Amino acid sequence: MAEFVAPQEQGHKPWCDWDDAKKTHVFKTLAHIINDNKRIGIAAAVPKAIYDEVPVRIRAIYGKEHYMFAVRACLMKIMVWREKSLNTLPMQYIFDWEEPGTPKRQEISELFCNVHERLKPLFGLDSGGWSFQHKRHYKPLQAADILAWEMNRYMPKTFPQGEREADLESSLHAGFKLLREDQEMDLGFFNKENLDVWYRKIQDHEAKHGIIP
């Protein structure tokens, strides 16, 4: 997606040879394919700078990097969606390719390996699993890449105040609007205030029950 929307002078083939009309047509086609074939759209965005302000010991539990915190946020949204939709089918979680041994791959693998057996059905992991794939070969990852790019482009417009309903028409990119209008979506935009509230809840819990090990 980043290469698709890049300026022509960057030379990303074949997209640098396309005019805006063709790019718009192709994106609309892809957006309709995604909307027709998905069950729900789920995403979470958090600025790295504000997540890095969270104490290290808390980040060690909920995600050393902001990426992992976003993964956990999406997992919780998936759990809620499965419960509301009475979905008990197993699920496969596919992540964009990470070389073996990278911190991101290691942290994701540790998370899924350590899900308690009683919790696995909540996420469809009782007979499902997870893997890392190259999106150039595993085409459904392109849908996630498009949504991730739109979230990343949109989030600075909402930071730090968060998304406001009154601003949606003026601030939404046309492509993002296509993915959201009349669609079942659960999108999370974390700002400093959100994270402060979340951290205070952790502090309140630890005051009553002790420090999280």
N, CA, C and O of each residue as an XYZ file, in Angstrom:
852
protein
N       0.826     -1.197      0.000
C       0.000      0.000      0.000
C       0.869      1.260      0.000
O       0.564      2.223     -0.703
N       1.942      1.257      0.779
C       2.831      2.418      0.840
C       3.449      2.697     -0.523
O       3.599      3.857     -0.907
N       3.811      1.651     -1.260
C       4.380      1.829     -2.596
C       3.309      2.255     -3.593
O       3.583      3.022     -4.516
N       2.092      1.757     -3.406
C       0.972      2.087     -4.284
C       0.668      3.587     -4.259
O       0.378      4.186     -5.294
N       0.737      4.185     -3.068
C       0.377      5.604     -2.925
C       1.590      6.536     -2.992
O       1.436      7.755     -2.918
N       2.779      5.981     -3.131
C       3.991      6.802     -3.135
C       4.029      7.716     -4.370
O       3.443      7.381     -5.399
N       4.713      8.865     -4.277
C       4.860      9.749     -5.435
C       5.513      9.022     -6.609
O       6.328      8.121     -6.411
N       5.152      9.416     -7.829
C       5.660      8.752     -9.030
C       7.179      8.759     -9.091
O       7.784      7.803     -9.576
N       7.806      9.837     -8.601
C       9.263      9.949     -8.716
C      10.018      8.905     -7.898
O      11.218      8.713     -8.096
N       9.330      8.236     -6.989
C       9.991      7.173     -6.218
C      10.173      5.903     -7.037
O      10.961      5.031     -6.673
N       9.441      5.801     -8.147
C       9.691      4.726     -9.106
C       9.230      3.337     -8.711
O       9.832      2.354     -9.142
N       8.181      3.220     -7.907
C       7.688      1.890     -7.533
C       6.812      1.348     -8.662
O       5.697      1.818     -8.886
N       7.342      0.352     -9.363
C       6.613     -0.251    -10.485
C       5.575     -1.246     -9.985
O       5.804     -1.897     -8.965
N       4.442     -1.386    -10.666
C       4.008     -0.639    -11.851
C       3.249      0.647    -11.510
O       2.828      1.382    -12.404
N       3.075      0.916    -10.190
C       2.145      1.973     -9.776
C       2.614      3.368    -10.162
O       1.793      4.267    -10.343
N       3.920      3.561    -10.291
C       4.418      4.886    -10.653
C       4.008      5.275    -12.073
O       4.061      6.448    -12.443
N       3.597      4.275    -12.870
C       3.164      4.545    -14.240
C       1.649      4.767    -14.338
O       1.133      5.040    -15.422
N       0.948      4.652    -13.226
C      -0.512      4.814    -13.237
C      -0.876      6.258    -12.920
O      -0.206      6.914    -12.122
N      -1.932      6.747    -13.542
C      -2.434      8.071    -13.179
C      -3.406      7.940    -12.003
O      -3.762      6.828    -11.613
N      -3.831      9.062    -11.445
C      -4.697      9.048    -10.263
C      -6.029      8.349    -10.538
O      -6.575      7.683     -9.658
N      -6.549      8.497    -11.751
C      -7.833      7.872    -12.084
C      -7.745      6.351    -11.999
O      -8.653      5.700    -11.483
N      -6.646      5.785    -12.507
C      -6.489      4.338    -12.460
C      -6.292      3.866    -11.022
O      -6.857      2.851    -10.614
N      -5.489      4.605    -10.259
C      -5.268      4.224     -8.870
C      -6.580      4.247     -8.082
O      -6.850      3.347     -7.287
N      -7.392      5.282     -8.309
C      -8.675      5.378     -7.617
C      -9.577      4.220     -7.990
O     -10.240      3.649     -7.124
N      -9.614      3.863     -9.270
C     -10.450      2.750     -9.735
C     -10.002      1.432     -9.106
O     -10.828      0.649     -8.637
N      -8.688      1.192     -9.097
C      -8.162     -0.056     -8.525
C      -8.463     -0.130     -7.029
O      -8.882     -1.172     -6.525
N      -8.245      0.986     -6.320
C      -8.506      0.975     -4.875
C      -9.982      0.702     -4.596
O     -10.305     -0.089     -3.710
N     -10.874      1.343     -5.337
C     -12.305      1.114     -5.126
C     -12.662     -0.344     -5.348
O     -13.454     -0.921     -4.603
N     -12.070     -0.938     -6.380
C     -12.334     -2.356     -6.664
C     -11.881     -3.232     -5.503
O     -12.608     -4.126     -5.069
N     -10.671     -2.969     -5.001
C     -10.143     -3.755     -3.880
C     -10.988     -3.549     -2.620
O     -11.263     -4.501     -1.889
N     -11.395     -2.305     -2.370
C     -12.203     -2.008     -1.183
C     -13.521     -2.772     -1.222
O     -13.964     -3.294     -0.199
N     -14.152     -2.844     -2.394
C     -15.416     -3.579     -2.516
C     -15.192     -5.081     -2.320
O     -16.027     -5.760     -1.723
N     -14.068     -5.597     -2.821
C     -13.753     -7.019     -2.611
C     -13.585     -7.306     -1.121
O     -14.105     -8.296     -0.607
N     -12.846     -6.423     -0.429
C     -12.643     -6.591      1.015
C     -13.973     -6.544      1.752
O     -14.257     -7.412      2.578
N     -14.787     -5.539      1.460
C     -16.061     -5.377      2.159
C     -16.992     -6.558      1.927
O     -17.735     -6.949      2.828
N     -16.959     -7.131      0.722
C     -17.861     -8.236      0.388
C     -17.430     -9.558      1.022
O     -18.240    -10.473      1.168
N     -16.152     -9.657      1.398
C     -15.639    -10.952      1.847
C     -15.213    -11.003      3.305
O     -14.856    -12.073      3.799
N     -15.239     -9.885      4.002
C     -14.836     -9.882      5.403
C     -16.049    -10.088      6.303
O     -17.186     -9.866      5.888
N     -15.797    -10.511      7.533
C     -16.846    -10.577      8.547
C     -16.893     -9.274      9.342
O     -17.968     -8.738      9.611
N     -15.716     -8.772      9.715
C     -15.617     -7.532     10.492
C     -14.231     -6.937     10.259
O     -13.275     -7.661      9.980
N     -14.129     -5.630     10.375
C     -12.828     -4.970     10.309
C     -12.414     -4.542     11.704
O     -13.161     -3.846     12.391
N     -11.223     -4.956     12.127
C     -10.725     -4.644     13.471
C      -9.328     -4.065     13.360
O      -8.483     -4.601     12.643
N      -9.083     -2.968     14.070
C      -7.753     -2.356     14.051
C      -7.557     -1.529     15.307
O      -8.524     -1.099     15.935
N      -6.296     -1.307     15.670
C      -5.950     -0.456     16.813
C      -4.710      0.335     16.455
O      -3.792     -0.186     15.823
N      -4.684      1.601     16.862
C      -3.537      2.466     16.582
C      -3.134      3.190     17.859
O      -3.979      3.704     18.592
N      -1.825      3.223     18.111
C      -1.314      3.932     19.285
C       0.024      4.579     18.908
O       0.901      3.892     18.384
N       0.205      5.884     19.159
C       1.492      6.533     18.856
C       2.614      5.939     19.694
O       2.458      5.755     20.902
N       3.731      5.641     19.068
C       4.868      5.048     19.765
C       5.357      5.932     20.909
O       5.706      5.436     21.980
N       5.381      7.252     20.676
C       5.948      8.173     21.667
C       5.196      8.113     22.988
O       5.819      8.134     24.049
N       3.857      8.038     22.945
C       3.108      8.034     24.196
C       3.112      6.643     24.831
O       3.046      6.524     26.054
N       3.188      5.581     24.003
C       3.263      4.251     24.609
C       4.600      4.051     25.307
O       4.675      3.355     26.319
N       5.657      4.657     24.771
C       6.978      4.532     25.390
C       7.042      5.185     26.760
O       7.968      4.919     27.526
N       6.058      6.049     27.089
C       6.016      6.683     28.408
C       5.440      5.749     29.476
O       5.569      6.017     30.670
N       4.805      4.654     29.049
C       4.278      3.672     30.002
C       5.467      3.002     30.688
O       6.437      2.652     30.017
N       5.415      2.810     32.034
C       6.541      2.186     32.736
C       6.982      0.867     32.102
O       6.161      0.090     31.612
N       8.282      0.634     32.120
C       8.855     -0.540     31.463
C       8.256     -1.833     31.998
O       7.982     -2.753     31.227
N       8.048     -1.915     33.316
C       7.529     -3.165     33.886
C       6.117     -3.477     33.381
O       5.743     -4.646     33.283
N       5.328     -2.440     33.058
C       3.981     -2.655     32.515
C       4.077     -3.050     31.047
O       3.340     -3.920     30.584
N       4.987     -2.409     30.315
C       5.173     -2.760     28.905
C       5.704     -4.178     28.755
O       5.436     -4.845     27.756
N       6.455     -4.635     29.747
C       6.966     -6.004     29.686
C       5.830     -7.025     29.706
O       5.990     -8.147     29.225
N       4.673     -6.632     30.266
C       3.517     -7.519     30.354
C       2.590     -7.350     29.150
O       2.126     -8.333     28.572
N       2.326     -6.104     28.781
C       1.311     -5.819     27.766
C       1.882     -5.526     26.383
O       1.129     -5.262     25.445
N       3.188     -5.569     26.252
C       3.815     -5.325     24.958
C       5.014     -4.420     25.110
O       4.869     -3.254     25.477
N       6.190     -4.934     24.837
C       7.403     -4.128     24.968
C       7.385     -2.964     23.982
O       7.883     -1.877     24.279
N       6.804     -3.204     22.804
C       6.685     -2.162     21.796
C       5.205     -1.849     21.567
O       4.330     -2.653     21.885
N       4.948     -0.672     21.012
C       3.560     -0.263     20.766
C       2.848     -1.215     19.817
O       1.630     -1.377     19.896
N       3.610     -1.852     18.907
C       3.011     -2.805     17.969
C       2.331     -3.944     18.725
O       1.212     -4.338     18.395
N       3.014     -4.468     19.739
C       2.469     -5.603     20.480
C       1.258     -5.187     21.307
O       0.321     -5.969     21.471
N       1.269     -3.973     21.825
C       0.103     -3.470     22.545
C      -1.105     -3.417     21.610
O      -2.218     -3.766     22.003
N      -0.878     -2.977     20.364
C      -1.961     -2.922     19.381
C      -2.469     -4.324     19.047
O      -3.672     -4.519     18.870
N      -1.564     -5.299     18.961
C      -1.978     -6.686     18.706
C      -2.896     -7.174     19.826
O      -3.934     -7.785     19.571
N      -2.502     -6.897     21.064
C      -3.324     -7.312     22.199
C      -4.694     -6.620     22.179
O      -5.714     -7.235     22.489
N      -4.702     -5.338     21.811
C      -5.971     -4.613     21.730
C      -6.879     -5.248     20.679
O      -8.081     -5.392     20.901
N      -6.313     -5.625     19.546
C      -7.104     -6.274     18.494
C      -7.621     -7.643     18.954
O      -8.753     -8.018     18.649
N      -6.795     -8.376     19.679
C      -7.228     -9.686     20.190
C      -8.429     -9.550     21.119
O      -9.351    -10.363     21.068
N      -8.419     -8.526     21.964
C      -9.549     -8.315     22.866
C     -10.808     -7.953     22.080
O     -11.907     -8.374     22.440
N     -10.649     -7.171     21.003
C     -11.791     -6.839     20.160
C     -12.323     -8.091     19.456
O     -13.533     -8.258     19.303
N     -11.416     -8.961     19.033
C     -11.822    -10.215     18.395
C     -12.588    -11.088     19.381
O     -13.594    -11.699     19.021
N     -12.116    -11.149     20.617
C     -12.809    -11.940     21.638
C     -14.232    -11.442     21.854
O     -15.166    -12.239     21.935
N     -14.400    -10.113     21.949
C     -15.729     -9.530     22.139
C     -16.619     -9.818     20.930
O     -17.791    -10.160     21.085
N     -16.060     -9.679     19.727
C     -16.832     -9.951     18.511
C     -17.264    -11.411     18.447
O     -18.402    -11.700     18.079
N     -16.383    -12.327     18.796
C     -16.730    -13.750     18.773
C     -17.878    -14.044     19.742
O     -18.785    -14.816     19.431
N     -17.824    -13.420     20.916
C     -18.877    -13.640     21.901
C     -20.214    -13.081     21.414
O     -21.241    -13.751     21.520
N     -20.205    -11.855     20.880
C     -21.445    -11.218     20.436
C     -22.055    -11.946     19.240
O     -23.276    -12.058     19.128
N     -21.199    -12.437     18.354
C     -21.688    -13.084     17.135
C     -21.902    -14.587     17.312
O     -22.261    -15.283     16.362
N     -21.680    -15.087     18.537
C     -21.829    -16.520     18.846
C     -20.927    -17.367     17.944
O     -21.300    -18.468     17.539
N     -19.768    -16.857     17.643
C     -18.820    -17.537     16.775
C     -17.948    -18.461     17.618
O     -17.188    -17.992     18.465
N     -18.049    -19.743     17.399
C     -17.243    -20.716     18.142
C     -16.270    -21.465     17.236
O     -15.622    -22.418     17.669
N     -16.169    -21.034     15.983
C     -15.285    -21.710     15.032
C     -13.822    -21.394     15.331
O     -13.516    -20.322     15.853
N     -12.923    -22.307     15.010
C     -11.494    -22.029     15.191
C     -11.037    -20.953     14.214
O     -11.655    -20.749     13.169
N      -9.958    -20.269     14.560
C      -9.423    -19.197     13.722
C      -7.930    -19.380     13.500
O      -7.209    -19.911     14.345
N      -7.492    -18.921     12.329
C      -6.065    -18.848     12.031
C      -5.642    -17.380     12.066
O      -6.247    -16.544     11.394
N      -4.624    -17.068     12.834
C      -4.097    -15.714     12.916
C      -2.848    -15.626     12.035
O      -1.854    -16.311     12.275
N      -2.919    -14.770     11.008
C      -1.823    -14.648     10.053
C      -1.161    -13.277     10.216
O      -1.819    -12.244     10.094
N       0.132    -13.280     10.488
C       0.888    -12.039     10.653
C       1.820    -11.831      9.462
O       2.294    -12.783      8.842
N       2.067    -10.555      9.162
C       3.021    -10.236      8.104
C       4.386    -10.822      8.480
O       4.715    -10.955      9.658
N       5.153    -11.160      7.477
C       6.384    -11.912      7.673
C       7.382    -11.187      8.568
O       7.652     -9.998      8.397
N       7.912    -11.921      9.510
C       9.027    -11.499     10.352
C      10.043    -12.625     10.354
O       9.689    -13.792     10.521
N      11.292    -12.277     10.170
C      12.340    -13.299     10.175
C      12.414    -13.961     11.553
O      12.226    -13.292     12.569
N      12.688    -15.276     11.596
C      12.849    -15.955     12.885
C      13.901    -15.259     13.750
O      14.986    -14.919     13.277
N      13.565    -15.057     15.018
C      14.505    -14.446     15.947
C      14.338    -12.957     16.129
O      14.953    -12.385     17.029
N      13.518    -12.295     15.300
C      13.304    -10.865     15.483
C      12.469    -10.639     16.742
O      11.642    -11.485     17.084
N      12.666     -9.511     17.445
C      11.908     -9.256     18.674
C      10.402     -9.301     18.457
O       9.673     -9.818     19.304
N       9.924     -8.767     17.333
C       8.483     -8.740     17.074
C       7.930    -10.154     16.933
O       6.896    -10.479     17.517
N       8.618    -10.999     16.155
C       8.155    -12.379     15.973
C       8.225    -13.152     17.286
O       7.325    -13.928     17.607
N       9.289    -12.937     18.034
C       9.453    -13.639     19.301
C       8.352    -13.266     20.289
O       7.816    -14.134     20.978
N       8.010    -11.965     20.362
C       7.000    -11.528     21.316
C       5.609    -12.036     20.931
O       4.834    -12.439     21.799
N       5.291    -12.019     19.636
C       4.000    -12.546     19.176
C       3.910    -14.043     19.466
O       2.888    -14.523     19.957
N       4.972    -14.772     19.163
C       4.967    -16.226     19.385
C       4.823    -16.558     20.867
O       4.099    -17.486     21.228
N       5.507    -15.805     21.726
C       5.391    -16.035     23.161
C       3.968    -15.788     23.640
O       3.453    -16.526     24.480
N       3.328    -14.742     23.102
C       1.950    -14.433     23.491
C       1.030    -15.596     23.173
O       0.267    -16.029     24.035
N       1.086    -16.109     21.953
C       0.170    -17.173     21.550
C       0.520    -18.511     22.198
O      -0.361    -19.330     22.457
N       1.791    -18.726     22.453
C       2.192    -19.976     23.122
C       1.716    -20.022     24.571
O       1.494    -21.100     25.123
N       1.559    -18.848     25.186
C       1.244    -18.788     26.607
C      -0.230    -18.546     26.909
O      -0.592    -18.312     28.062
N      -1.092    -18.598     25.877
C      -2.525    -18.472     26.140
C      -2.984    -19.677     26.945
O      -2.729    -20.818     26.560
N      -3.661    -19.428     28.063
C      -4.132    -20.517     28.924
C      -5.146    -21.374     28.177
O      -5.942    -20.871     27.384
N      -5.105    -22.679     28.445
C      -5.991    -23.616     27.747
C      -7.462    -23.232     27.880
O      -8.234    -23.406     26.937
N      -7.860    -22.710     29.049
C      -9.264    -22.339     29.248
C      -9.658    -21.102     28.451
O     -10.841    -20.881     28.190
N      -8.658    -20.282     28.056
C      -8.943    -19.063     27.305
C      -8.894    -19.280     25.791
O      -9.418    -18.463     25.034
N      -8.282    -20.347     25.354
C      -8.107    -20.561     23.916
C      -9.416    -20.547     23.124
O      -9.451    -19.966     22.039
N     -10.507    -21.170     23.628
C     -11.754    -21.118     22.856
C     -12.284    -19.703     22.644
O     -12.972    -19.447     21.655
N     -11.974    -18.775     23.562
C     -12.448    -17.398     23.421
C     -11.864    -16.735     22.178
O     -12.483    -15.848     21.590
N     -10.672    -17.168     21.785
C      -9.995    -16.581     20.628
C      -9.977    -17.520     19.424
O      -9.394    -17.189     18.391
N     -10.609    -18.686     19.548
C     -10.599    -19.648     18.456
C      -9.295    -20.394     18.330
O      -8.986    -20.937     17.270
N      -8.521    -20.427     19.407
C      -7.212    -21.077     19.376
C      -7.239    -22.515     19.874
O      -6.202    -23.178     19.910
N      -8.432    -23.008     20.263
C      -8.509    -24.369     20.767
C      -8.159    -25.383     19.683
O      -7.604    -26.441     19.978
N      -8.483    -25.063     18.419
C      -8.046    -25.917     17.307
C      -7.548    -25.062     16.147
O      -7.474    -25.522     15.007
N      -7.209    -23.812     16.452
C      -6.647    -22.906     15.456
C      -5.174    -22.679     15.725
O      -4.551    -23.432     16.473
N      -4.619    -21.652     15.121
C      -3.200    -21.397     15.331
C      -2.786    -20.070     14.734
O      -3.628    -19.227     14.424
N      -1.482    -19.887     14.573
C      -0.961    -18.637     14.027
C       0.284    -18.926     13.196
O       0.951    -19.944     13.379
N       0.578    -18.015     12.287
C       1.764    -18.163     11.444
C       2.157    -16.802     10.890
O       1.426    -15.822     11.031
N       3.326    -16.760     10.256
C       3.834    -15.549      9.611
C       3.952    -15.843      8.115
O       4.532    -16.853      7.716
N       3.399    -14.953      7.299
C       3.387    -15.175      5.859
C       3.849    -13.912      5.123
O       3.742    -12.802      5.643
N       4.357    -14.102      3.915
C       4.707    -12.976      3.048
C       3.454    -12.498      2.335
O       2.772    -13.294      1.689
N       3.135    -11.196      2.440
C       1.886    -10.739      1.840
C       1.908    -10.756      0.320
O       0.854    -10.697     -0.313
N       3.095    -10.836     -0.273
C       3.132    -10.938     -1.735
C       2.638    -12.312     -2.191
O       2.224    -12.472     -3.339
N       2.681    -13.303     -1.296
C       2.202    -14.644     -1.626
C       0.852    -14.934     -0.962
O      -0.012    -15.576     -1.560
N       0.676    -14.465      0.258
C      -0.571    -14.705      0.991
C      -1.446    -13.465      0.821
O      -1.377    -12.522      1.610
N      -2.278    -13.488     -0.235
C      -2.984    -12.288     -0.677
C      -3.924    -11.667      0.361
O      -4.020    -10.440      0.398
N      -4.631    -12.442      1.214
C      -5.515    -11.775      2.191
C      -4.805    -10.777      3.102
O      -5.448     -9.878      3.645
N      -3.491    -10.918      3.276
C      -2.754     -9.953      4.092
C      -2.777     -8.559      3.477
O      -2.576     -7.564      4.174
N      -3.024     -8.488      2.155
C      -3.094     -7.180      1.512
C      -4.253     -6.359      2.082
O      -4.158     -5.136      2.187
N      -5.347     -7.034      2.449
C      -6.482     -6.315      3.038
C      -6.086     -5.685      4.365
O      -6.435     -4.537      4.644
N      -5.356     -6.438      5.184
C      -4.888     -5.904      6.464
C      -3.902     -4.758      6.238
O      -3.897     -3.784      6.991
N      -3.068     -4.872      5.200
C      -2.089     -3.836      4.902
C      -2.786     -2.535      4.500
O      -2.348     -1.450      4.882
N      -3.865     -2.644      3.735
C      -4.623     -1.458      3.327
C      -5.241     -0.774      4.541
O      -5.138      0.444      4.690
N      -5.888     -1.564      5.419
C      -6.512     -0.986      6.608
C      -5.461     -0.367      7.525
O      -5.677      0.708      8.086
N      -4.320     -1.047      7.679
C      -3.249     -0.522      8.535
C      -2.722      0.806      7.995
O      -2.472      1.731      8.767
N      -2.550      0.908      6.673
C      -2.063      2.150      6.082
C      -3.068      3.277      6.298
O      -2.685      4.398      6.632
N      -4.356      2.981      6.107
C      -5.383      4.003      6.295
C      -5.434      4.456      7.759
O      -5.597      5.645      8.033
N      -5.296      3.521      8.693
C      -5.269      3.878     10.114
C      -4.070      4.768     10.415
O      -4.196      5.770     11.120
N      -2.902      4.402      9.878
C      -1.682      5.160     10.135
C      -1.769      6.564      9.539
O      -1.250      7.517     10.119
N      -2.415      6.692      8.397
C      -2.572      7.992      7.760
C      -3.573      8.858      8.517
O      -3.416     10.076      8.597
N      -4.586      8.230      9.063
C      -5.680      8.965      9.697
C      -5.365      9.371     11.132
O      -5.804     10.427     11.587
N      -4.610      8.542     11.847
C      -4.405      8.751     13.273
C      -3.824     10.122     13.621
O      -4.286     10.726     14.589
N      -2.830     10.653     12.882
C      -2.315     11.988     13.243
C      -3.382     13.075     13.203
O      -3.253     14.092     13.885
N      -4.432     12.873     12.415
C      -5.502     13.870     12.351
C      -6.348     13.847     13.620
O      -7.008     14.836     13.940
N      -6.337     12.739     14.339
C      -7.143     12.611     15.547
C      -6.334     12.840     16.811
O      -6.898     13.021     17.889
N      -5.002     12.833     16.681
C      -4.140     12.930     17.853
C      -3.922     14.405     18.194
O      -3.655     15.183     17.277
N      -4.018     14.843     19.465
C      -4.210     13.978     20.638
C      -5.658     13.881     21.123
O      -5.923     13.190     22.106
N      -6.586     14.547     20.467
C      -7.936     14.648     21.010
C      -8.767     13.384     20.802
O      -9.786     13.209     21.470
N      -8.353     12.494     19.885
C      -9.152     11.317     19.592
C     -10.158     11.600     18.485
O     -10.387     12.751     18.114
N     -10.750     10.544     17.968
C     -11.706     10.694     16.867
C     -12.993     11.337     17.362
O     -13.532     10.956     18.402
N     -13.482     12.321     16.603
C     -14.735     12.988     16.937
C     -15.706     12.830     15.768
O     -15.353     13.048     14.609
N     -16.918     12.452     16.099
C     -17.912     12.161     15.069
C     -18.109     13.343     14.118
O     -18.299     13.144     12.918
N     -18.066     14.568     14.643
C     -18.319     15.755     13.825
C     -17.245     15.966     12.765
O     -17.488     16.632     11.759
N     -16.051     15.399     12.986
C     -14.946     15.637     12.062
C     -14.797     14.547     11.004
O     -13.962     14.662     10.107
N     -15.608     13.487     11.106
C     -15.391     12.339     10.231
C     -15.486     12.699      8.747
O     -14.635     12.290      7.957
N     -16.504     13.452      8.369
C     -16.714     13.763      6.959
C     -15.552     14.551      6.376
O     -15.155     14.322      5.234
N     -15.002     15.481      7.156
C     -13.951     16.350      6.639
C     -12.565     15.728      6.726
O     -11.679     16.098      5.956
N     -12.358     14.793      7.645
C     -11.004     14.284      7.871
C     -10.763     12.888      7.294
O      -9.612     12.473      7.159
N     -11.822     12.159      6.952
C     -11.635     10.806      6.439
C     -11.161     10.820      4.996
O     -11.770     11.469      4.145
N     -10.076     10.107      4.717
C      -9.617      9.883      3.357
C     -10.683      9.087      2.610
O     -11.341      8.226      3.194
N     -10.853      9.373      1.328
C     -11.907      8.713      0.549
C     -11.786      7.195      0.599
O     -12.791      6.487      0.658
N     -10.540      6.695      0.575
C     -10.350      5.248      0.642
C     -10.767      4.669      1.977
O     -11.368      3.596      2.034
N     -10.450      5.380      3.059
C     -10.835      4.921      4.393
C     -12.354      4.949      4.547
O     -12.942      4.073      5.182
N     -12.978      5.968      3.957
C     -14.430      6.079      4.031
C     -15.095      4.872      3.365
O     -16.104      4.364      3.856
N     -14.524      4.418      2.245
C     -15.063      3.248      1.558
C     -15.036      2.010      2.447
O     -15.959      1.196      2.421
N     -13.970      1.876      3.235
C     -13.825      0.703      4.096
C     -14.709      0.786      5.343
O     -14.940     -0.224      6.008
N     -15.207      1.991      5.664
C     -15.942      2.187      6.919
C     -17.444      2.377      6.746
O     -18.218      1.947      7.601
N     -17.865      3.004      5.672
C     -19.278      3.335      5.522
C     -20.130      2.079      5.407
O     -19.871      1.215      4.569
N     -21.146      1.985      6.255
C     -22.091      0.857      6.240
C     -21.380     -0.480      6.429
O     -21.837     -1.510      5.931
N     -20.262     -0.459      7.150
C     -19.515     -1.685      7.394
C     -19.387     -1.921      8.889
O     -19.361     -0.978      9.680
N     -19.307     -3.194      9.268
C     -19.074     -3.520     10.672
C     -17.580     -3.357     10.950
O     -16.757     -4.133     10.463
N     -17.249     -2.344     11.735
C     -15.857     -2.038     12.043
C     -15.720     -1.791     13.537
O     -16.636     -1.272     14.175
N     -14.575     -2.163     14.090
C     -14.244     -1.864     15.478
C     -12.816     -1.336     15.478
O     -11.856     -2.105     15.459
N     -12.692     -0.004     15.500
C     -11.395      0.650     15.381
C     -11.055      1.365     16.678
O     -11.907      2.031     17.265
N      -9.822      1.231     17.125
C      -9.400      1.879     18.366
C      -8.262      2.850     18.129
O      -7.232      2.479     17.566
N      -8.444      4.110     18.560
C      -7.402      5.120     18.454
C      -6.995      5.524     19.870
O      -7.759      6.193     20.565
N      -5.812      5.128     20.297
C      -5.358      5.422     21.649
C      -4.580      6.733     21.667
O      -3.649      6.929     20.886
N      -4.976      7.624     22.572
C      -4.189      8.837     22.794
C      -3.638      8.794     24.222
O      -3.833      7.808     24.932
N      -2.962      9.840     24.635
C      -2.339      9.852     25.964
C      -3.383      9.710     27.064
O      -3.151      9.013     28.052
N      -4.525     10.363     26.902
C      -5.575     10.284     27.919
C      -6.087      8.850     28.058
O      -6.285      8.366     29.173
N      -6.301      8.172     26.932
C      -6.733      6.774     26.975
C      -5.750      5.914     27.761
O      -6.142      5.143     28.637
N      -4.457      6.061     27.431
C      -3.434      5.241     28.080
C      -3.294      5.580     29.551
O      -3.031      4.696     30.367
N      -3.467      6.860     29.905
C      -3.396      7.251     31.312
C      -4.521      6.592     32.108
O      -4.301      6.111     33.220
N      -5.722      6.572     31.538
C      -6.863      5.926     32.200
C      -6.592      4.436     32.358
O      -6.832      3.862     33.420
N      -6.090      3.816     31.295
C      -5.764      2.387     31.333
C      -4.717      2.094     32.410
O      -4.859      1.131     33.163
N      -3.652      2.929     32.490
C      -2.603      2.700     33.465
C      -3.111      2.912     34.892
O      -2.704      2.194     35.805
N      -3.999      3.894     35.092
C      -4.559      4.122     36.436
C      -5.383      2.922     36.894
O      -5.388      2.588     38.078
N      -6.078      2.275     35.958
C      -6.836      1.067     36.310
C      -5.898     -0.041     36.774
O      -6.202     -0.775     37.714
N      -4.749     -0.150     36.099
C      -3.752     -1.142     36.515
C      -3.231     -0.811     37.909
O      -3.076     -1.699     38.748
N      -2.965      0.460     38.151
C      -2.478      0.876     39.471
C      -3.517      0.592     40.558
O      -3.169      0.131     41.644
N      -4.789      0.867     40.267
C      -5.857      0.595     41.237
C      -5.949     -0.900     41.529
O      -6.123     -1.312     42.676
N      -5.828     -1.703     40.474
C      -5.873     -3.157     40.652
C      -4.692     -3.640     41.496
O      -4.857     -4.493     42.368
N      -3.507     -3.097     41.238
C      -2.329     -3.513     41.984
C      -2.399     -3.045     43.440
O      -1.879     -3.711     44.335
N      -3.038     -1.908     43.670
C      -3.197     -1.419     45.056
C      -4.040     -2.378     45.880
O      -3.831     -2.518     47.085
N      -4.990     -3.036     45.232
C      -5.891     -3.958     45.934
C      -5.360     -5.380     45.989
O      -5.559     -6.097     46.970
N      -4.663     -5.787     44.893
C      -4.300     -7.198     44.765
C      -2.814     -7.464     44.715
O      -2.397     -8.620     44.640
N      -2.000     -6.414     44.756
C      -0.562     -6.593     44.694
C      -0.015     -6.352     43.297
O      -0.759     -6.332     42.316
N       1.313     -6.166     43.225
C       1.972     -5.851     41.967
C       1.874     -7.046     41.019
O       2.085     -8.191     41.420
N       1.552     -6.764     39.762
C       1.506     -7.821     38.746
C       2.915     -8.352     38.546
O       3.824     -7.569     38.271
N       3.128     -9.667     38.677
C       4.479    -10.223     38.558
C       4.985    -10.152     37.118
O       6.106    -10.577     36.836
